[in-house]
Every structure is written in C-alpha cells, then in structure tokens.
Amino acid sequence: MSQLKPDASKQISRTVSDPGSDSSNSVGSNIQRTVAIARNTFREAVRDRVLYNLVLFVLLLIGGAIFLGELSAGQDAKIIADLGLSAMLLFGVFIAIFVGVGLVYKEIERRTLDAILSKPIGRGQFLLGKYLGLCLTLLVNVLIMGVGVSLALVYVRRGWDPLALKIWPAILLIYVELMIMTGVALLFSTFSSPALSALLTFFVFIIGHFSADLKTLGNSSGSAAARWLFRSLYYGLPNLSNYSMITEAAHGYIPGARVIVVSVAYAISYIVVLLAAATLVFNRRNFK
Amino acid sequence: MKKDALRLLVIVLGLAEVVLLAHWIDDHRQDMNARFGEERLYVDGATAKRLTFAFNGIAADWYWMRSLQYVGGKIVRYEDSHNGRFNLGNLSSLDLKLLAPLLRVSTTLDPQFMAPYEYGAFILPEVNQDEAISLLNYGIAANQSSWRLYHYLGYIYWQREDYAQASDIYAAGSRLPGAPAWMAALSARMKAEGGSRDAGREMYRRLYEDSKDEAVKDMVTKQIMRLDSLDDRDVIRRLLTDYRAQSGRCASAWRDVTGALRTARLKIDSTTGAPLDPSDTPYRLIKDHRTKFEMGDVDRVLDGDLDPFIRNYLLSRRKGTLGSAAEAGDDS
C-alpha cells in the first residue's frame, strides 16, 4: 500500500491550488499541508491495524481485573494500575519504534516520496507532518488505554476509586515520553534502515532510563575523558526517567504541577532538537 | 475440501500431542524443581530495580504475587503430604527460606508498597525474626511518615516478648502525623503489661481493623480465638477445682459442671454439655493426676501415643513429686 497516494497527494494538491490562499508559502498553507500529511499518516496507521494492540490491551486488563484479586491478596487496584500503565508505555514504545522507523523509509523505498516532494512542500514540513501523524495515533491509543485502566479500577473497587483520576498525570508523562521516542525513531529513519533504526531507538529507550546512572558515573569517574563522555551522554540522550511515574501513580501519588510543566518543557525542547536534526539530515539526502 | 479436513486433523492431532508432551515434561521436571526450587534468587532487589527501569512497579507486584504463591504452594504440599489441614500457627515447619528474599526484592523495587511489609510482619517472624525486623526497618527508612510500619514492627517485638522495645516503637509511631490515638495507648500498655492477654487482644484487634488482607485478618482472628481459648481453659480449670473441693471427687462428666460453666458464660454443647472453644469445638482434655501432665489431643492418646505420659510419670517418680499434684488438689 502506498504511503501517501492518493489521499495525501490530492489533499496537498488541493491545499496548493486553494483559491483562497494567495501564496503557496503562506503560514496557513504550510500548516494545512503539514496537517494533511499528519492526517494521512494517522489514517495509514489505522489502516495498518496499529490500533489493534488495543484489543490485546483490553484483554490484558479484563484478565487482570478478574484474576488479580485472587492472586494479589487485595492489592488488585495497585496491580491493575501498574499493569495498565506499564502496558501503555510498552505498547506505545513498540508502536513508536516499529511504526516510527518506517515513516520515512517506506516512502523512500516505494518512491512515493517523489510524488510528495514534487509538490510545493518542504522536507521539514513532510517530516513534521509524519511526526504529528504518529503522535496523533499514539494519543488516541493512550487515551483509550487510559480510559480502559480507569474503568478497570472502578470495576475492581466495585465503585468509584480516586485512583482512576490520579493516574492521569502519569499517563500524560507516558505520552510525552512516547512523543520523544517517536522523534528519536523518526531521526534514525531519515538515514538508516528500519532494522538498525529500531535497534538504535530501543537502545536510546533503555539508556534514557539509565540517565541517573550515567550522571553518577560521570561524577564518580577518575578519568577526565570518561567523565566528559558520560556527561555528554547524560545531557545528549533524553532523560526518560523524568517520565517514569508509573510506580508512584499506582500509589495515588500525583506529581507537582511544576514537575509536569518542566518535564513537558524539556520534552518539547528535545523534540524540537530531534526534528531539526532529522530535517538537517533529510535535506542533505539525495533520492536520485 | 478433503485437504482442509486433513489440515484440520493435523492441527488437532498436533495440539493433542503438544499437550501430552507438555504433561510428560511437567511430570519429569518435578524432581528438578524440588532440587533447585529453593535456590537463592538470581537477582537481588537493587539489581532487579536497575534491570526493570520504568517497569519496577509491575516487577514489584510480580515478586509480591510470587511470595504469596511460594507460601501457598508450600502449604498445599504440606497438606498433601500430611493428610490434613495446615495450621497457620505452624509456619516454621514449612521451611520458607525464599520468603525473606522475595519480599525484600518486592520492597526494593517499590519501597512504598505496603502489602509485603504487612505480610512480612505476620509470616516472616515464624521463619526468621531478624529478617522480619530488617524488612520493617527498611520500610520505615523508605516511608518515614507511615505509622503502620511502626505498628507492624512493634508487633514483631511484642511477639519476641521484648515489651520495652515494642513500647518505644509504638511511642515513636504515635508521634507521626495521622497516627491514631491508640498507638500511644498501646505503647503505654506494652510498658505496663506487655505480656498480658488483654494487651495481646488489643494488639490483634488493632491489626484486624487496620488490615485489608483477608489472610492476615484470618490469622489475627485465630490468634484472638487462641487468647479467648486460654481464658476459657483458665475458667474451666478453676470450676473443676471448685467442684472437686465441694464434692470431694473429680467431675466424671461435663454434665457435672455444666451449670457452673453456663454461669461463667462459656458456650456449651447442648448434647454433651461440654464447653465449646471459640471455634465451637468441644474442649477435650486427658490428664494424668499423678503427674499433672495434660494433653488436648485426645485421639492421639487413644491411638496409643502414651510416651509423653510415661516420660512424665518416670520423671515425677525420680523427682519424688509423684502424686503431689493430685494431693494438692489443684485440678480435677
């Protein structure tokens, strides 16, 4: 199945030839084109049955809600929250990695990129559209999963449980982490094969959760070169432990607004850097 | 169509073979499980925490459920090999050597997870009291505002009959924000009468009210029943002694003292007139009046297990105290 044919190309063409727009380079037109690519990427993900993971997730929650009470000696609500949020992160990371690494590569491989770039659309716009499309897919995924976890908590408590609301800040942070991982996958997909990109993105996910150790190693290392290396890795790679609030959320702990705002600001900055780097690499590529 | 039917047959037969082979493998692997099942855990809590990065909560839950399955599995095997029900007061016979490491990994992965501390406070002292105290101290260090952990730790020291330490721990817990007023009261009671049954009863009552774990509630209920039974036995002994003093002979049947037992508000079996313990089981007692030795397990004695009586008889004869108990008239 082609990536952007025929829907996106038609939409982009419509955007370009829109009589209402006086210039193909106006801000409104640029946004419309980016939105068209994002919308199409979302449709593509839905057509590729990416959201079918929700079925597995729901089965996991139903099974957990029914059987955990027997196995956990009354800790079923905590375990449902842990299980639901952990599965949300795990499924989301797999989607971000395995769909993200193919976003650009498939377009190049199937030559559909030529049809898109022949339109008045920048390579950066194309990447941004692709990125936003996958983020939209993940948002839908995370929202449905979040509602599922909340309902499962209400079910196991046989009534209203405040934990059903208290987990949502942690869900927001999981989503932000997935946005970073999508950016990383997109960056790798602009210059590498899907298999290698997936591997590298997965490494970034793992190392991103060991950031605190990198900092400790940097501070405690005797060699100046090693200190420099570990500190570079610490600041260069995303610190994903900022977004790991699953365990705390399962106890009903809500992170402070300042923590959330700073974490989101860090993510936005990091994503901007990732997309800029991806655009830089993508602009230099020759597709002939 | 025929080919499809053939494929379907291959699938069904293949699955049946897989099930049979899995069954065979399970049967032949049991010996290995028995040999290696009790080996130390491969990863300690700190290592597990690093390996699980964002998923330490669900890993803690896994280790928690594994702890429950470990104890449950041991109980089932004990019951299978001993032809009967397992008594929760006899946990030390299960040899639960992996329980402490499992609970330790669970709490290291998620130090705010209270259930393993509570479970550890009740089950672990039967296996290793020092491990139980260490687990609770770790929990207190990680959750400094949790008065419940002081409650559990105080309970362990109370079981150890270290009433002064238990009192200090309850006092420390009572000063935490949100601690209930009875923590301070229990601290004072530990200091004044730590070994009394009333202090124990109050301790168990508070543990029952606070716990959400049905297994813990069940265990606490049985402990309260045990204390009630000890009170009952004191009353029964006193009434039997009174009867002997008044009539000049021992009671030959429960009917002889049923009226007195009723007056003392003990539950009575309407058919035999025997007093009932808190679980509604009739009290039964075999006593050698010459040596004062008694056993509640009547069936064991009737089955021929007289060794404890013979041993006590010989010891009393050697000490020259044979018959002094009966003469002293302390009991029926």
Interface residues (C-beta under 8 A of the other chain):
Chain A: L71 S72 A73 G74 Q75 K78 I79 D82 L83 L85 S86 L89 L90 I206 H209 F210 D213 L240 S241 Y243 S244 I246 T247 E248 A250 H251 Y253
Chain B: R50 F53 A54 F55 N56 G57 I58 A60 D61 W64 M65 L68 Q69 D110 Q112 F113 A115 Y119 K212 D213 E214 A215
